[in-house]
């Protein structure tokens, strides 16, 4: 406690090292930046962006993550957000749905509807999108362990609405590798999980070519504690692992690479974050060209979504988070993001209220329409500091990726828990730096008003009856569906799971149409593949 | 960084750090586990997705001095209550239970009233948490 600076003590911010550990010169000169002419937007290696006209041609998608309770409540929140000018939906799912448990499983009951909506079967997805035309919106699902099932359910929901599958746009996260490292919604061992991802990506390329069947995500390892450089390096390493798996399964690299997308966190260091995106975008293009000889422009394009907030938000004086999110929003735009989600100020301690969710949405609209930031492509391009920093970030990313290669690749690093331990250690370092006051958190470890009780604003309260209602709907579904069709579909799925070369997607879609539940499908796959055994050594 | 075995404010204590329920955010739990170990405690970390019954059983089998539950999914009330009840039913209600994670301020009071001995959110310095823990387990 003694190491924490006294409240209000003057301690001017003289940090000379970025959070990734890059020493920042007092001034960067033209000579220092000379090695990195960024060229033009839409030209390889795309440092300045993938589109020649930047946001003039197409603004970034404002995509607020939401979902809670049962499908009925979330459907209402979505209609509210769409009415307010939101341009894409982002579905948060509850943990039972994410981990593959039905609501009546003992593991599931305390978690029903808590961090997202319960979607235990197609019946719930039909309710979720009631009155929302799936052919007219783009929907993103933060789903990984059960991603192939939720994607199958989305296809089935589109079938039910009469929307052609090829019209569907949106994204499933479907990035299992980072789940083993940070987010924890793994189900199956690594290798069958990679197979399920290849199945869904290859199937999506055929039937819903405008849909992103994978969004390779660094956001969660970042929030778990690693640096901006590591976030990008781990994510690109995972991306290459998926590329190798898809090639092994016979995928056409030029074709599937066009539909790979990425997802990151933005934290508070404005220029390091912007440089991270610029460096990552060109490093991905360079890796695909250097290692695989890809030349197709669209296949080299690094498209990414961003979330602002997360662990950079602070419970003390929570309204300050509105300012933090605005700065992070700027960093994401300066980095050239294709879609952005701004967290609500109260996310540090609760599910956002409609009030706080609206401020987060308005923040983006102010940045997009009032700030002028979107008027010209890559406004930081040519800045001595940013170009210099972009160069350093790319070097750092290559070094981290080299360490993973030296260990034996990302799959081995995950199976043996090496990456997990590395990130836990980083989290510890970050916490220690915060406790010592080296990392300033306004209102928490500096400029704290001890006497003042924090004002938290409106409190979100989840309806306590939700779990009961979800359980009742689940029981009713099991009574009313065609049990023979369910059994046939599940049996076919289990048989096919044993054959590595068969694509499981058509079987999962049939399971969904039959109203088999998520838990039932997962159970059949577990029988065949077993479960991931977490390496817990600290 | 690592304290020598048998030294530090938590020397001689065995502490179970557990992740009940389905929440997969384990960064906080691991940071706490590492900090407790550096403070001299012997730390048992469960890994993800453990049931309250499992956590109670490990607490008994390992004869721990304290149990720390890390919950960021909003299910802290139910899960903490089940662990407390499980320990009490096994005649081990004297093992103190601590909770960390994303806990709304008004819920912290409820947890303490239900028998949780301390609620530690991520804005508390580790040194302060260890001091409080050492005092509680003295």
Interface residues (C-beta under 8 A of the other chain):
Chain A: X1 X2 X3 X4 X95 X96 X98 X99 X101 X106 X107 X108 X109 X110 X111 X114 X115 X179 X182 X183 X184 X185 X186 X223 X224 X225 X314 X315 X316 X348 X349 X350 X351 X423 X424 X425 X427 X428 X431 X432 X434 X435 X441 X444 X445 X454 X456 X459 X462 X534 X536 X538
Chain B: X21 X22 X23 X24 X25 X26 X27 X28 X30 X31 X33 X34 X35 X37 X43 X45 X46 X47 X48 X49 X51 X73 X74 X75 X78 X79 X82 X102 X103 X104 X105 X106 X121 X122 X123 X125 X126 X127 X128 X131
